[in-house]
Amino acid sequence: MLRAPFMKNPERSKKLFARASQILPGGVDSPVRAFRSVGGTPLFISRASGATIEDVDGNRFIDYVMSWGPLVHGHAPRGLVKAIAAAARRGTSFGAPSPLEHRLGGLVRTLMPSMERVRFVSSGTEAAMSALRVARAFTGRDRIIKFEGCYHGHADAFLVKAGSGATTLGIPTSPGVPAAVAADTLLARYNDLASVSALCAAQAGRIAAVIVEPIAGNMGLVPPSDGFLSGLRDLCSRHAVVLIFDEVISGFRASAGGAQSIFGIRPDLTCLGKIIGGGLPVGAYGGRADIMDLVAPAGAVYQAGTLSGNPIAMTAGLWALEHLSPRLYKNLAHRGSMLAEGLADAARAAKVSLQVNAFGSLVTPFFSSSPVRDYASALNANTSAYATFFRGMLARGVYPPPSQFEAWFLSAAHTDRHVKKTIAAARLAMKDVARTI
Ligand SMILES: *Cc1c(COP(=O)(O)O)cnc(C)c1O
């Protein structure tokens, strides 16, 4: 039986947040963590294990944030922790090559054959901004096409209708991004090939790259519609435009080979992050050898990093990728659809309008009465209903993402029992929502 609500008053989190807010802008190091769009005080976390996180006041939650995607094997799996500790004893950073980098790079190329060359960086942001630079160098063109609601990290060129954090905070573009930089970023609509072909035709010979999340995860989860990705591939090939798949979320999550393997599309370049670091800071970009061989020191496109290929981070990434298995994806898909159906049922029972988008272990319940297939339809969602739902879930021991426009992440550590408890909590939280709308 669920005792609800059982959450202890987060006294310590409140105190810590007040102190942190005097030191860190907004009290956090990444905006969505501040709970601005759902209200209340962000919980300060003291520890995490498997599918569970615990806050500094001793509240425990089934976690669906999972560090925003990296933790496909759950929090702190024992083997990973051991491997990290052993690596640390051998040295924390060398600033020189180690065999770990090409081992992990080789594994990435085996899983994603389009990645003929791989360069490691320290975040998804770095991966995307570097991939863009090399695409511009390769084509000798400056303009790019991105999709409304897709997020590719916080580099200037991408902070135009960038989804998630930016959507939640209502900042469609950020101050501080030079107008001249934003002017080279053209916007298309996700799942709308016509919007892309119109831009390609109008800007013939000026577009360096199309960058896309092949499974969009930063406006909430929005899967690609039939033919969208293959249509992009055709358009890019026809116009000699570099097709960049940003698989920072979908890589190693949608399948071991990412979205590109599921949909059978070979992008020219791919950006990776999140899972590739096993919970440590790693990003990577790579793809066609003729493009990537422009990157220094093989070529003239400059890109570097003091901690790139860090031995502890590479060790964690190797552990994470070596533990991907068909069984993992089968379980993730099973629990993803169980969660999606459970959330939809809970909404029906409470007579709340809900659209649940799901793809394998990625799920987003949109509080909306119309299907969500792009950014405009995502923005129809009732964010205050989501906030009520979020607080209701938290009070019943479940920690969903603190924003309507983020995907819920399942991991290998989430069991049927966790998902059933989550659905039971959702049935009650949906009643909270029904009372308030
Ligand atoms: C998270 C994310 C990024 C940025 O990665 P960081 O490691 O946060 O810099 C880029 N692209 C996508 C699709 C992401 O989800």
PDBQT file of the ligand as one rigid body, heavy atoms in Angstrom, charges set to zero:
ROOT
HETATM    1  C1  LIG A 501      22.203  16.849 -23.207  1.00  0.00    +0.000 C 
HETATM    2  C2  LIG A 501      22.279  17.112 -24.658  1.00  0.00    +0.000 A 
HETATM    3  C3  LIG A 501      23.312  17.865 -25.227  1.00  0.00    +0.000 A 
HETATM    4  C4  LIG A 501      24.321  18.592 -24.403  1.00  0.00    +0.000 C 
HETATM    5  O1  LIG A 501      25.129  17.741 -23.677  1.00  0.00    +0.000 OA
HETATM    6  P1  LIG A 501      25.886  18.313 -22.371  1.00  0.00    +0.000 P 
HETATM    7  O2  LIG A 501      26.745  17.177 -21.951  1.00  0.00    +0.000 OA
HETATM    8  O3  LIG A 501      24.810  18.687 -21.401  1.00  0.00    +0.000 OA
HETATM    9  O4  LIG A 501      26.676  19.495 -22.805  1.00  0.00    +0.000 OA
HETATM   10  C5  LIG A 501      23.376  17.956 -26.600  1.00  0.00    +0.000 A 
HETATM   11  N1  LIG A 501      22.474  17.352 -27.370  1.00  0.00    +0.000 NA
HETATM   12  C6  LIG A 501      21.461  16.630 -26.875  1.00  0.00    +0.000 A 
HETATM   13  C7  LIG A 501      20.507  15.950 -27.794  1.00  0.00    +0.000 C 
HETATM   14  C8  LIG A 501      21.316  16.511 -25.493  1.00  0.00    +0.000 A 
HETATM   15  O5  LIG A 501      20.279  15.830 -24.998  1.00  0.00    +0.000 OA
ENDROOT
TORSDOF 0
